[in-house]
Amino acid sequence: MANAVKKYSISCELARKMADRAMAKAREIGVAENVAIPDDAGILKAFSRMDGTSIPTIEIARNKAYTALFGVTQEFFNFIQGEPVAFGRHPHASSRGGVRWRVSHQGGR
């Protein structure tokens, strides 16, 4: 097909492995965490919630993953200048993103 492009995205298997490793690390350091892994479009691909995490942290984890994936754009930064409360109006905004891992189609980071 001449009008199609090949798109690489994270596999369900890799997303699950990433979430499992993050959960293992959280257990190792003794913290309860939610882990959200989005695909390249920011859509949730894998999610894990440890016992002891509060309900609001589910959405916070998802928003941090989104922010880590896309970062904060200059346009968004300009939007919140002068009205910091506007930051809370962005549906996926998080003041700090999660861990940013780039995954290549060869499986590297």
C-alpha positions as CSV (number, residue, x, y, z in Angstrom):
1,M,0.0,0.0,0.0
2,A,1.5,3.2,-1.1
3,N,-0.5,5.4,1.3
4,A,0.2,3.4,4.5
5,V,3.0,3.8,6.9
6,K,4.5,1.2,9.2
7,K,4.1,2.2,12.9
8,Y,6.0,0.7,15.8
9,S,4.5,0.7,19.2
10,I,5.2,-1.1,22.5
11,S,3.9,-4.6,22.6
12,C,1.5,-5.8,25.4
13,E,4.2,-8.3,26.4
14,L,6.9,-5.6,26.8
15,A,4.5,-3.2,28.6
16,R,3.7,-6.0,31.1
17,K,7.4,-6.8,31.6
18,M,8.1,-3.1,32.3
19,A,5.3,-2.8,34.8
20,D,6.4,-6.0,36.5
21,R,10.0,-4.8,36.8
22,A,8.8,-1.4,38.2
23,M,6.6,-3.2,40.7
24,A,9.5,-5.4,41.8
25,K,11.7,-2.3,42.3
26,A,9.0,-0.7,44.4
27,R,8.8,-3.8,46.6
28,E,12.6,-3.8,46.8
29,I,12.7,-0.2,48.1
30,G,9.6,-0.7,50.3
31,V,7.1,1.7,48.6
32,A,3.6,1.1,47.3
33,E,3.2,2.3,43.8
34,N,0.9,2.4,40.8
35,V,2.6,1.8,37.5
36,A,1.2,3.0,34.2
37,I,2.7,2.2,30.8
38,P,1.3,4.0,27.8
39,D,1.7,3.2,24.2
40,D,3.2,5.8,21.7
41,A,-0.1,7.6,21.5
42,G,-0.4,7.9,25.3
43,I,-3.1,5.3,25.6
44,L,-2.7,3.0,28.6
45,K,-1.1,-0.3,27.6
46,A,-0.4,-1.8,31.0
47,F,-1.2,-0.9,34.6
48,S,-0.4,-2.4,38.0
49,R,-1.6,-1.2,41.4
50,M,0.0,-2.3,44.6
51,D,-1.9,-3.0,47.8
52,G,-1.9,0.1,50.0
53,T,-2.1,2.7,47.2
54,S,-4.8,5.3,47.4
55,I,-7.5,5.6,44.8
56,P,-6.5,9.1,43.5
57,T,-3.0,7.8,42.8
58,I,-4.4,5.6,40.0
59,E,-5.1,8.7,37.8
60,I,-2.0,10.4,39.0
61,A,0.2,7.5,37.8
62,R,-1.6,7.6,34.4
63,N,-1.1,11.3,34.1
64,K,2.6,11.1,35.0
65,A,3.1,8.4,32.4
66,Y,1.5,10.6,29.8
67,T,3.6,13.6,30.8
68,A,6.8,11.5,30.8
69,L,5.9,10.3,27.2
70,F,5.1,13.7,25.7
71,G,6.8,16.1,28.1
72,V,5.5,19.7,28.7
73,T,5.4,21.7,25.5
74,Q,6.3,25.3,25.2
75,E,2.7,26.0,24.2
76,F,1.5,24.4,27.4
77,F,4.1,26.2,29.5
78,N,2.9,29.5,27.9
79,F,-0.7,28.6,28.6
80,I,-0.1,28.2,32.3
81,Q,2.1,31.3,32.7
82,G,0.3,33.9,34.7
83,E,-2.5,31.5,35.7
84,P,-0.9,28.5,37.4
85,V,-4.3,27.2,38.4
86,A,-4.9,26.5,34.6
87,F,-2.4,23.7,35.0
88,G,-5.1,21.6,36.7
89,R,-7.4,22.0,33.7
90,H,-5.3,19.9,31.3
91,P,-6.8,16.4,31.3
92,H,-3.4,14.6,31.5
93,A,-1.1,17.2,33.1
94,S,1.1,16.2,35.9
95,S,3.6,18.5,37.6
96,R,6.3,15.8,37.3
97,G,6.4,13.0,34.8
98,G,7.2,9.5,35.6
99,V,10.3,7.6,34.4
100,R,10.9,8.2,30.8
101,W,11.9,5.1,28.9
102,R,12.2,5.1,25.1
103,V,11.7,1.8,23.5
104,S,13.0,1.1,20.0
105,H,11.4,-1.4,17.7
106,Q,14.6,-3.5,18.2
107,G,13.7,-3.7,21.9
108,G,16.3,-1.3,23.3
109,R,15.8,1.5,25.7
